């Protein structure tokens, strides 16, 4: 299916690794120009290079996303290069394990800045261009906002905020025909997920325990499956979809509890 994304300029925060990298590659396959934004210059440039090596187009901007000035500079770099922004994928973040019992004020605020504040800043800075293009925003969220996880108050709160901002922006941006949706991720095997699973005494046993509870096919969601939904939501094929939280999770967030009661 041709999603009509050819030559669309789409910012992807955290687009050099994990889910963000999968999104960047999928957008490039559709003919779009993903602009990978991140702080690790080596990773960002390598991600752009790999897209170009397979015939795609990509661009980059470097930014420490917890710094509002760098968010603004990254958006300005995109506008200076292309003169337009057609879409924004807010994806960057980390499940940093700032809990209630073992956390503290400073750590909690840092987690909010790592995982939520830059969603607002990137959208705020890109808005003038998105208004011109009647573009779309996709926020990547996590099941932790609904299910909890334990020991990760900052990350869970940030994801609750991502969900709320998705619906708030969908309302505010209606006059500009800018659609805003979120994809909620449950279990997707990324480098960060691998690092987390290895903290357990028996990582493979823990992994098997988790996948056994994922209703559809008892397996992890792939970054490609998430990326395909992102591409659809950015395209005009989803032209009457806004303000939605879409769960690409094999039924994990909702179905597993129903199945347990059968």
ChimeraX attribute file (.defattr): number of C-alpha atoms within 10 A of each C-alpha:
attribute: neighborCount
match mode: 1-to-1
recipient: residues
	/A:1	6
	/A:2	10
	/A:3	17
	/A:4	16
	/A:5	21
	/A:6	14
	/A:7	15
	/A:8	23
	/A:9	26
	/A:10	28
	/A:11	30
	/A:12	25
	/A:13	31
	/A:14	26
	/A:15	28
	/A:16	29
	/A:17	20
	/A:18	18
	/A:19	24
	/A:20	26
	/A:21	25
	/A:22	20
	/A:23	28
	/A:24	32
	/A:25	27
	/A:26	24
	/A:27	30
	/A:28	26
	/A:29	17
	/A:30	19
	/A:31	21
	/A:32	24
	/A:33	25
	/A:34	31
	/A:35	29
	/A:36	28
	/A:37	30
	/A:38	25
	/A:39	16
	/A:40	13
	/A:41	15
	/A:42	10
	/A:43	16
	/A:44	23
	/A:45	19
	/A:46	12
	/A:47	22
	/A:48	23
	/A:49	16
	/A:50	14
	/A:51	21
	/A:52	15
	/A:53	10
	/A:54	11
	/A:55	12
	/A:56	20
	/A:57	23
	/A:58	25
	/A:59	22
	/A:60	24
	/A:61	22
	/A:62	19
	/A:63	22
	/A:64	16
	/A:65	27
	/A:66	19
	/A:67	14
	/A:68	17
	/A:69	12
	/A:70	18
	/A:71	27
	/A:72	18
	/A:73	15
	/A:74	26
	/A:75	25
	/A:76	16
	/A:77	14
	/A:78	21
	/A:79	15
	/A:80	10
	/A:81	9
	/A:82	12
	/A:83	11
	/A:84	19
	/A:85	25
	/A:86	25
	/A:87	30
	/A:88	26
	/A:89	30
	/A:90	27
	/A:91	25
	/A:92	25
	/A:93	22
	/A:94	12
	/A:95	19
	/A:96	19
	/A:97	20
	/A:98	24
	/A:99	18
	/A:100	14
	/A:101	8
	/A:102	10
	/A:103	15
	/A:104	12
	/A:105	10
	/A:106	9
	/A:107	16
	/A:108	22
	/A:109	14
	/A:110	17
	/A:111	26
	/A:112	22
	/A:113	19
	/A:114	23
	/A:115	28
	/A:116	27
	/A:117	19
	/A:118	23
	/A:119	28
	/A:120	15
	/A:121	20
	/A:122	22
	/A:123	20
	/A:124	14
	/A:125	17
	/A:126	24
	/A:127	22
	/A:128	13
	/A:129	17
	/A:130	24
	/A:131	17
	/A:132	14
	/A:133	17
	/A:134	17
	/A:135	24
	/A:136	26
	/A:137	28
	/A:138	26
	/A:139	22
	/A:140	26
	/A:141	29
	/A:142	25
	/A:143	21
	/A:144	22
	/A:145	19
	/A:146	14
	/A:147	12
	/A:148	14
	/A:149	14
	/A:150	12
	/A:151	16
	/A:152	20
	/A:153	24
	/A:154	26
	/A:155	29
	/A:156	28
	/A:157	19
	/A:158	27
	/A:159	25
	/A:160	18
	/A:161	18
	/A:162	25
	/A:163	22
	/A:164	15
	/A:165	20
	/A:166	25
	/A:167	17
	/A:168	13
	/A:169	19
	/A:170	22
	/A:171	15
	/A:172	12
	/A:173	17
	/A:174	12
	/A:175	9
	/A:176	14
	/A:177	19
	/A:178	24
	/A:179	27
	/A:180	29
	/A:181	26
	/A:182	27
	/A:183	25
	/A:184	24
	/A:185	22
	/A:186	21
	/A:187	21
	/A:188	20
	/A:189	18
	/A:190	15
	/A:191	12
	/A:192	14
	/A:193	14
	/A:194	13
	/A:195	12
	/A:196	14
	/A:197	17
	/A:198	13
	/A:199	9
	/A:200	12
	/A:201	9
	/A:202	10
	/A:203	15
	/A:204	12
	/A:205	11
	/A:206	14
	/A:207	17
	/A:208	12
	/A:209	12
	/A:210	14
	/A:211	17
	/A:212	15
	/A:213	19
	/A:214	21
	/A:215	18
	/A:216	16
	/A:217	12
	/A:218	15
	/A:219	19
	/A:220	19
	/A:221	21
	/A:222	17
	/A:223	19
	/A:224	16
	/A:225	16
	/A:226	23
	/A:227	22
	/A:228	15
	/A:229	18
	/A:230	23
	/A:231	24
	/A:232	18
	/A:233	26
	/A:234	27
	/A:235	19
	/A:236	15
	/A:237	14
	/A:238	13
	/A:239	14
	/A:240	9
	/A:241	13
	/A:242	23
	/A:243	19
	/A:244	16
	/A:245	19
	/A:246	15
	/A:247	20
	/A:248	20
	/A:249	26
	/A:250	21
	/A:251	16
	/A:252	22
	/A:253	21
	/A:254	15
	/A:255	15
	/A:256	16
	/A:257	13
	/A:258	8
	/A:259	10
	/A:260	8
	/A:261	6
	/A:262	5
